[in-house]
Amino acid sequence: YLLDKYNLGNYIKLPKFILRKLFKGIISITHFSDIVRMALLSTYGGYWIDSTYLITAPLNHINTSFFTLKLSQCYPIFTKCLWAGNFLAMPKNSFLSTYSYNAFLFYWKNYNWLINYYLIDYVILIAYENVQEFKNLIQNLPYIECNIFSLNKNLNSTYNQSLISCPFNKLSRVGKFKEYNDKNMTNYGYIINKYI
C-alpha cells in the first residue's frame, strides 16, 4: 500500500492539532513522518525502513518481536549506536511504538518548536534508560558487523563486492552518479543493473 496525504487518514487517525501544526509549518514533513511511523507501527506492526536504505539480502531472518540496526559505528553518538529510528521492526501495540507515538503527541501538543532534529532518538533513549524490559530487548540484539555507510561514500568508485555485501546500506548522498568510471562499472552502476 502506498500511503500519501490523500489516503493516510484511511489507515491512521491523527489528532487535528498535529495536522494543523503540519499545515502551518510548525511540524516539518520529516518530523511528521516520525509521528506517522510510530502510529502505523503501533496500529499494524511491521517494518519501518526509510527509503534511503538499500537492502541487499532477504529480511526473513529479522525477529519482528523487535529489531533495529545495532551498529558498531554511527551518528548521533548519544544513541551509543544501539538503535536506528529509521529502521525498526515490531509487532502492533508494541511498547516502543505506542510509547513513542504518545510521547510525540504530548510534545507537539505542548510545544511549537522542535527542540532537536533527533527527537525520535531522544524519545527512544528515554525508554532505553528507564524501561528495563526495553533495555533488555536492545541489549539482546546482535550487532551489525558491517559498515552501513561505506557504500554511500563509494558510489562512483569502481565496483567492489565487499561494499555491496553489507545487507543494510544507508544511502543519503546526493550528486551525480556514474555507471562507469574509466570503463569500469561503478558501485552505482552495479546497483542500477542488479536492483533497478
C-alpha positions as CSV (number, residue, x, y, z in Angstrom):
1,Y,0.0,0.0,0.0
2,L,1.3,3.4,-0.9
3,L,0.3,6.0,1.7
4,D,0.1,9.7,0.8
5,K,-1.6,12.8,2.0
6,Y,-4.8,11.8,0.3
7,N,-5.2,8.3,1.9
8,L,-3.3,8.4,5.1
9,G,-6.4,9.1,7.1
10,N,-7.8,5.7,5.9
11,Y,-5.1,3.9,7.8
12,I,-4.4,6.1,10.9
13,K,-6.4,8.8,12.7
14,L,-4.1,11.6,13.8
15,P,-5.2,14.3,16.2
16,K,-6.4,17.6,14.5
17,F,-3.8,19.6,16.3
18,I,-1.0,17.6,14.7
19,L,-2.4,18.2,11.2
20,R,-2.9,21.9,12.0
21,K,0.7,22.3,13.1
22,L,1.8,20.4,10.0
23,F,-0.1,22.6,7.6
24,K,1.2,25.7,9.4
25,G,4.8,24.5,9.1
26,I,5.3,24.1,12.8
27,I,5.9,20.4,12.3
28,S,8.1,19.6,9.4
29,I,7.4,16.7,7.0
30,T,10.4,14.9,8.4
31,H,9.1,15.0,11.9
32,F,5.6,14.4,10.8
33,S,7.0,11.1,9.4
34,D,8.2,10.2,12.9
35,I,4.7,10.5,14.2
36,V,3.2,8.6,11.2
37,R,5.8,5.8,11.6
38,M,5.0,5.2,15.2
39,A,1.3,5.4,14.6
40,L,1.5,2.9,11.8
41,L,3.8,0.5,13.8
42,S,1.5,0.8,16.8
43,T,-1.6,0.1,14.8
44,Y,-0.3,-2.6,12.4
45,G,3.2,-3.6,13.4
46,G,5.7,-4.5,10.7
47,Y,8.8,-2.7,9.4
48,W,9.7,0.9,9.1
49,I,12.7,1.3,6.8
50,D,13.5,4.7,5.4
51,S,13.6,4.8,1.7
52,T,17.3,5.8,1.8
53,Y,18.3,2.2,2.6
54,L,19.4,-0.3,0.0
55,I,18.6,-3.8,1.3
56,T,20.7,-6.5,-0.4
57,A,19.5,-9.6,1.5
58,P,16.2,-11.1,2.5
59,L,14.7,-9.8,5.7
60,N,13.2,-13.1,6.8
61,H,15.9,-13.6,9.5
62,I,14.8,-10.4,11.3
63,N,12.9,-11.0,14.5
64,T,9.8,-8.9,14.3
65,S,9.1,-9.0,18.0
66,F,11.7,-6.2,17.9
67,F,14.5,-5.3,15.6
68,T,16.6,-2.3,14.8
69,L,20.1,-1.7,13.5
70,K,22.6,-2.0,16.3
71,L,25.8,-0.7,14.8
72,S,29.5,-0.7,15.7
73,Q,29.7,2.9,14.4
74,C,27.0,5.6,13.8
75,Y,25.8,9.1,14.4
76,P,24.4,10.6,16.5
77,I,26.7,9.3,19.2
78,F,24.3,9.8,22.1
79,T,22.4,6.7,20.9
80,K,25.5,4.6,21.5
81,C,24.8,3.1,18.1
82,L,22.3,0.8,19.8
83,W,19.3,1.6,17.6
84,A,18.3,3.4,14.4
85,G,15.0,5.2,14.5
86,N,14.8,5.0,10.7
87,F,15.0,1.1,10.7
88,L,12.6,-0.6,13.0
89,A,10.5,-3.8,13.1
90,M,8.0,-4.6,15.8
91,P,4.5,-6.1,16.3
92,K,1.4,-4.0,16.6
93,N,0.7,-2.4,20.0
94,S,4.4,-2.8,21.0
95,F,5.7,-0.8,23.9
96,L,8.1,1.3,21.8
97,S,5.7,2.3,19.1
98,T,2.8,3.1,21.5
99,Y,5.1,5.0,23.9
100,S,6.8,6.9,21.2
101,Y,3.6,7.9,19.4
102,N,2.2,9.2,22.7
103,A,5.4,11.0,23.5
104,F,5.3,12.8,20.2
105,L,1.6,13.7,20.7
106,F,2.5,15.1,24.2
107,Y,5.4,17.0,22.9
108,W,3.7,18.6,19.9
109,K,0.6,19.4,22.0
110,N,2.7,21.4,24.4
111,Y,5.4,22.9,22.1
112,N,5.5,24.7,18.8
113,W,9.2,24.2,18.0
114,L,11.5,21.3,17.6
115,I,14.0,21.1,20.4
116,N,16.3,18.8,18.4
117,Y,16.3,17.2,15.0
118,Y,16.9,13.8,16.6
119,L,13.7,13.9,18.7
120,I,12.9,10.3,17.8
121,D,16.2,9.1,19.1
122,Y,15.8,11.1,22.3
123,V,12.4,9.5,22.8
124,I,13.9,6.1,22.3
125,L,16.8,7.0,24.6
126,I,14.3,7.9,27.4
127,A,12.7,4.4,27.0
128,Y,16.1,2.7,27.0
129,E,17.3,4.5,30.1
130,N,14.0,4.0,32.1
131,V,12.3,0.8,31.0
132,Q,14.4,-2.3,31.8
133,E,12.4,-4.7,29.5
134,F,13.1,-2.4,26.6
135,K,16.7,-2.0,27.5
136,N,17.0,-5.8,27.6
137,L,15.5,-6.1,24.1
138,I,18.1,-3.7,22.8
139,Q,21.0,-5.4,24.6
140,N,20.0,-8.8,23.2
141,L,20.1,-7.6,19.6
142,P,23.1,-8.7,17.6
143,Y,25.5,-6.0,16.3
144,I,25.5,-5.4,12.5
145,E,29.1,-6.2,11.7
146,C,29.4,-4.3,8.5
147,N,29.7,-0.5,8.0
148,I,26.3,0.5,6.6
149,F,27.7,3.9,5.4
150,S,30.6,2.6,3.3
151,L,28.7,2.1,0.1
152,N,27.3,5.6,0.3
153,K,30.8,7.1,0.3
154,N,31.9,5.0,-2.7
155,L,29.0,5.1,-5.2
156,N,31.2,6.4,-8.0
157,S,34.2,4.1,-7.2
158,T,34.9,1.0,-9.2
159,Y,32.6,-1.8,-8.3
160,N,33.7,-3.6,-5.1
161,Q,31.7,-6.7,-4.0
162,S,32.7,-6.2,-0.3
163,L,31.0,-2.9,-0.2
164,I,27.8,-4.4,-1.6
165,S,27.9,-7.4,0.8
166,C,26.6,-5.4,3.7
167,P,22.8,-6.3,3.8
168,F,21.8,-2.8,5.0
169,N,23.2,0.2,3.2
170,K,22.3,3.7,4.2
171,L,22.4,5.8,1.0
172,S,21.9,9.5,1.6
173,R,24.5,11.1,-0.8
174,V,23.2,13.4,-3.4
175,G,25.0,14.3,-6.6
176,K,25.8,13.0,-10.0
177,F,26.4,9.3,-10.2
178,K,28.2,7.4,-12.9
179,E,27.5,3.9,-14.0
180,Y,31.1,3.6,-15.3
181,N,34.4,5.3,-14.5
182,D,37.3,4.8,-16.9
183,K,35.3,1.9,-18.5
184,N,34.9,0.1,-15.2
185,M,31.5,-0.4,-13.7
186,T,31.0,1.6,-10.5
187,N,29.2,0.5,-7.4
188,Y,26.3,2.8,-8.5
189,G,26.3,1.1,-11.9
190,Y,26.1,-2.3,-10.2
191,I,23.2,-1.3,-8.1
192,I,21.3,0.1,-11.1
193,N,21.9,-3.1,-13.1
194,K,21.2,-5.5,-10.2
195,Y,18.3,-3.9,-8.4
196,I,16.5,-1.4,-10.6
